[in-house]
Amino acid sequence: MTINREQLVQELETNLPHFTGTESYTNLRYPWLRSRFLLTDGTKYLAETANAFWLMDSIASHQTNHKVAAEPFQVWKLAVDEKRQAVLTCADGNETVLVHQEIPYTDFPLSEIALYAEQSDYLDGRVVMLTSEY
C-alpha cells in the first residue's frame, strides 16, 4: 500500500505527540564519533516513518564540530519551505545558533520539526529525542 504525503503528514502529526518517554534506545553507529549516538523510540519512529535517517546522520555529523559537541543540550530545528528546500539549525538551550545548514531539497513530509539532543553520561552518548520525550 502506497501512502501519499498528506496521509504521512497526518500519521506523523497524530502519532508523534504520543511519544512521551522511551522504553529502549537505538544506537546508530558512526565511526567518526567517540561516543554512542542514541535514538529514542520517538526519533526512531520518525526516522523510519518519514524516511529521515538522513536527518539523524546530519545531526550526528555536526557532533564533530567542537562548538556543537561541547554543548550538553542541543535544540535541532528543521524547517521545510513550499519548494521542498530546508534549513537545519542547532542552538543551545538559550537560542544561540551553533549551526546553520541549508538543504537544497528534501522529501521530509512535515514543514517543521524540533528535536533535542542531550549528552547522557549514564548512557555514555548523545540521545536524540522528540520534544515530547524530554
N, C-alpha and C positions, 0 to 999 in steps of 0.2 A: 504494500500500500504506500503510495506516494503522498506526502504531506506538503501542502503549499505553505508559503511564507506566512500568510495570515494565521493559518492554523497553528504553525510553530510558535509564532508570537503569542497567541492566546494560550497555548500549552505552557510556555515558559512563564508568562505573567501569572497564570493560575498556580503553577506548582512551586516556583522559586520561593515565594513568601512562606511556604510550609516548612522550609528547612530552617530550624531554629537551634540546632546543635548537630553534633556528628557522632556516629557510632563507630566509625572507622576512618582511617586516613589512607589515601593512596599516595605512595611515594613515586614521584616521577624522577627518573634518574638522568642527571645531566653531568657529563664528565667534567665540565668546567666549574661546577660548584663543589665546594668543600664540605657542605652540609646537606642535609636532606631537604627536598622541596616537596611539600605535602599538600594534597588537596583534601578538603573536607568532602562529606557526602554531597553537599550542595554544589560545590565547584566542580566536582567530578560529573554530576548530573548535567550541569551547564555545558561543560566541555563535550560530553558525549552527545547530548541532545541538539546543541547548536553547532556541532562540528567545530568547536572552538578550542581544541588543544593548542592551536597556533597562538591563542591569547595567553595561555599558561606558559608556552615556550617564550613568548615575548617578555612576560614578567620575569621569568627565570633568567633570561639573557641579560636583563638590566641589573641583576644582582651582582654582576661583575663590575659595575660602576661603584667605586668606593663610596661616593656620596649616598647612593641608594642603599648599599649593603650596610652602611653604618646606622641607618635609620631602623630602629627596632619595630616601629609601627608605620606601615605604608598604606596610603589610600590610592588605589588604582581606579581610574575612570576611563571608560571607552565611550566616545560619542561618535555616532554614525549619522552622516547627513543624507539627504534625499538622493544624492549622486552616488551613494554607497562608499564615500570616502570617510575616513575615520581619523580621530586623534586619540592617542593613548597618552594619558598623563599619570605621573606618580607624584604624590605630595606627601609631606609628613602629616602628622595629626593636626598641625596648625595651619594647613593650607599653603605651605611653602612648596612651590613646584620644584621637584627634583629632576624630572624627566618629562620631555615632550616629544612624542614620536608621531609623525604623520604617516598614515597608511593610505596609499593611493586607491585601493579597492578592497572591500571586504564583503562577504556574504553573511556577516553576522546579522541575525534577524532583528534584534532589538535596536532601538535608536540610542539607547544608553544603558550602561551597567556600571555599578561601582562595586569593587571588591576590596577587601582588606587583606594585607599580608603582614603577619606578625611573627617576629622571631620567638621561638619557643626553646628555651634551654631544656625543658623537661623532655621534649620530643626531638631535641638535637637537630633543629632545622627551621625553615621558614614555612609557615602554614598560611595557605591562601584560602580565604573563606568568603562566603556571601555576607553582606552587611547584616542580614537577619540571623546569621550564625554567631555573631560576635557576642 
